[in-house]
Each structure stands twice: as C-alpha cells, then as structure tokens.
Amino acid sequence: MRSDPRDYQLVAPGTLHTVLAIMAEEPGAWLPIAGGTDVMVLYAAGKLPARRLLSIWNLPELRGIEVLPGEIRIGAGCTYTELREHEVIAREFPLLARAASWTGGIANQNRGTIGGNIVNASPAADSLPALLVYEAELILVSIRGERRVPYAGFHTGYKTTKLAVDELVRAVSLRRQFSEYFHYARKVGARNAQAIAKVCVAAVGRLTKNCVDDLRIALGSVAPVPLRLLNTEIAVKGKRIDSSLLMVARKTAASEIRPINDIRSTARYRSQVTSNLVEEFLRQLDTGATV
Ligand SMILES: Cc1cc2nc3c(=O)[nH]c(=O)nc-3n(C[C@H](O)[C@H](O)[C@H](O)COP(=O)(O)OP(=O)(O)OC[C@H]3O[C@@H](n4cnc5c(N)ncnc54)[C@H](O)[C@@H]3O)c2cc1C
C-alpha cells in the first residue's frame, strides 16, 4: 500500500547535541535518517514502520575524515563519493574505497553514508567485509557520552545490532597498519553495476619467506551477518601456498559460511563461489598480483 506523506513527521535539528537529546527523551520513538537511501526504499514500498524521522544528514559532527598518525576516523555521515575519492583511504584502505565505488550508482554514492550501511545491517552490504578485515572500531555516541566497540560482533544477527535505541554511530576508526599488505576484493553480482552481491569478499594478506605470515578474509551475502573466515585464516597462517593448502582453504571456507537460497542466488552457488574466491585471493597473494 502507498504511504501517505501526511502520516510522517521529519525534523532536522542541525546539531548533534539536539539530535541526541531528542533521542534520549523518547527512546526508540524517532528513526534517524542520514542519506535516506535505505529508509526511503522502505517508505516507498509502504514498509517503513517509523512515522517520526530525525534527520542526521549533513550534521557537522558526523562529517569529515580525520587522518591521525595511527588511525583514520571516518565520520559516519561520510558518503561513498567522499570515501572513494579520499587519497589516504584509496592508498591504505583500498578495500573500502573499492566497496564505495561499487555501491549503487553515482547518485547513490553521493547520498548513501557509511553509517547508514553499518546500521541498516544488510548481510549483503558492500562496505562491511572491508570493515571486518581492517578490524574497524565504531565510535558510538549518545547523550550519555561516547563509547568505542569493535565492529566485529556489532551485528548480532540478521538486521540486528548492538546499538542502543538512543545511540548513533558517530565515526569509524581504522588503524593504519595495512600498508604492507596485499589487498583483495571481489563482488559477484548479476552485473557489474547496481547489483546486490550474491557473494562479496574482502581480504588482506602478507607473506614472509614465502609463507603466509598474516591474513584476514571476510565475506558478505553468505550468512545472516558479514562473516570473517577465522578457521580458514588459522588453516592457512604460517604455511606455504601450494595445491594442498588451496584445497584445505577451499573446504574450510565452504564449511564456515551459512549461505541461503534466495532470489539472487542458491546456497550451492554461493558456496562454490566462496571457495573459488578464497583460492583466487591466495593465488594472487602468492604471486603478488593485484586485482
Ligand atoms: C539504488 C540503490 C542501490 C544500492 N546499492 C547498494 C550496493 O550496491 N551496496 C550496498 O551495500 N548498499 C546499497 N544500497 C543501500 C544503501 O545505499 C546503503 O546501505 C547506504 O549506505 C545507506 O546509507 P544512508 O545514509 O542512505 O542510510 P539511511 O537510509 O539514512 O539509514 C539506514 C539505516 O541506518 C540508520 N542510520 C543511518 N545513519 C546512522 C548513524 N550514523 N547512526 C545510527 N543509525 C544510523 C537509519 O536509522 C536507518 O535505520 C543501495 C540503495 C539504493 C537505493
């Protein structure tokens, strides 16, 4: 059924403090809206349960990318365009820049925010495997103050998070420790642009003396939440990449995911593609090739 705009209220207080005060006064009564690229899809489909919307778009306190000596802090209100155009992100966190560049079309990239992608909590969200691989921390804020939580574990189940009802994501913090790593990203969808992933992968790795000294692999669209392949990482770490290790990695990766059949793909296809991509990542890590 079509929504009647007169049933909805949208306020835009313009400062973070006022937004947080409103959220604290009536916990859960207001739905924050940033770029609106997820919220408005629900609205247009008549599936938006919230009637009172609190705009956080363009709040100065949620904007900007701060480059510090040991970390970069990305405001939750940063758009994909800002992410993919940022020099330090492109150089040191290319998986995030890559994910930003393949998130929807240009209009969507000008409007969609990283905070919205995190809190919307889709298992198919493109930027989330990169955040897992880079071991991101989230800076959450409420009228009670700020707290930092690891991004890993923030999604507690399908579309659920650890965010309290009066909290916002203020920023994403990434430690600047991956410049010596090989970075690998792939999104497998029905087509190259404007497609929701059937499987997406982000991975980093480093070799020392021809052995895998360190690696991280994360996937989207293969479980209720974006998933880090911890068992696969353990199986590979410290070893030389050869055909038997590739076989072990393929099998371990397939055993760690929990894919489903849905309109975009089958569980079997997702499982096969996961193994193929893990193998491709390890082969390229071995030869130092870039995607
Ligand atoms: C045409 C189209 C194509 C798309 N393609 C892709 C794609 O390829 N890959 C992909 O991953 N996504 C895609 N999306 C989904 C969407 O663009 C992203 O998830 C985007 O990052 C959402 O950000 P937003 O600012 O628009 O969120 P909004 O719609 O404003 O909000 C989404 C949710 O997050 C909450 N929220 C937003 N910001 C915060 C914050 N700082 N703190 C707390 N809660 C917050 C809102 O309350 C809401 O629940 C697409 C959407 C459209 C319409």
The ligand as an ORCA input file, in Angstrom:
! r2SCAN-3c Opt
* xyz 0 1
  C      19.547      2.284     -5.886
  C      20.251      1.771     -4.668
  C      21.388      0.983     -4.830
  C      22.058      0.490     -3.702
  N      23.176     -0.272     -3.900
  C      23.850     -0.739     -2.837
  C      25.010     -1.551     -3.034
  O      25.438     -1.832     -4.144
  N      25.658     -1.998     -1.920
  C      25.233     -1.691     -0.649
  O      25.869     -2.108      0.322
  N      24.140     -0.930     -0.445
  C      23.434     -0.452     -1.499
  N      22.300      0.310     -1.305
  C      21.853      0.559      0.069
  C      22.235      1.922      0.679
  O      22.586      2.879     -0.276
  C      23.380      1.805      1.698
  O      23.085      0.854      2.703
  C      23.705      3.176      2.352
  O      24.967      3.103      2.937
  C      22.702      3.619      3.409
  O      23.113      4.863      3.920
  P      22.077      6.047      4.151
  O      22.841      7.174      4.728
  O      21.310      6.320      2.923
  O      21.132      5.348      5.250
  P      19.633      5.716      5.674
  O      18.686      5.171      4.661
  O      19.535      7.147      6.021
  O      19.551      4.856      7.023
  C      19.640      3.441      7.007
  C      19.522      2.942      8.448
  O      20.662      3.333      9.195
  C      20.288      4.161     10.301
  N      21.369      5.155     10.417
  C      21.914      5.882      9.416
  N      22.981      6.552      9.859
  C      23.102      6.267     11.179
  C      24.024      6.668     12.204
  N      25.067      7.478     11.969
  N      23.838      6.160     13.444
  C      22.801      5.331     13.724
  N      21.917      4.927     12.803
  C      22.070      5.393     11.540
  C      18.920      4.693      9.979
  O      18.185      4.960     11.168
  C      18.326      3.527      9.199
  O      17.875      2.547     10.090
  C      21.581      0.795     -2.400
  C      20.437      1.584     -2.239
  C      19.764      2.059     -3.363
  C      18.534      2.905     -3.178
*
